[in-house]
Amino acid sequence: MTDREIVPALADLRAEIEQLDKADAATRERLEELVDRLEQQLTAAELGQHQLHLVEDIKDAITEFEVEHPRMTGILNDIMVTLSNLGI
């Protein structure tokens, strides 16, 4: 996955979030916030402390959701690898 592939991956992730049970509002909100932050960071010119926190949040989400939402976790993992390859 390249930096150009992150945008479609984020769209895939949003589609997965939309399929979550409506009763699981906390999970939906957390993941939507994470995707919003990822999109903001991709458009930001400056790298720094915010990316570090974002990467940690992605890792936490992967750990938290890997059993219940394996497809979503796979997408998050692909995004993590790409960010790592980009030096973020």
C-alpha positions, 0 to 999 in steps of 0.5 A: 500500500502506498500513500495514494492507496491510503485514501481508498483504504480510509473509504473502505474503513468508513464503509466497514464502520457504517456496517457496525451495529447501530447499538455499538455507538461508542465503537462507531464514534471512536473509529470515525474519530480515528479516520477523521484524524487520519484524513486530517494528518494526511493533508497536514504539511507538518509531521510531529507529535500528533502523528506519534499519538495517531499511530499509537491510537491506530495500534490500540484500535487494532488490538481492541477490534481484531477479534470482533471486526477482522476486516476493519482490523486488516484495513487499519493494519494496512494503513499502519504499514503504509504510514510506517513506510512513509516514515510516520 
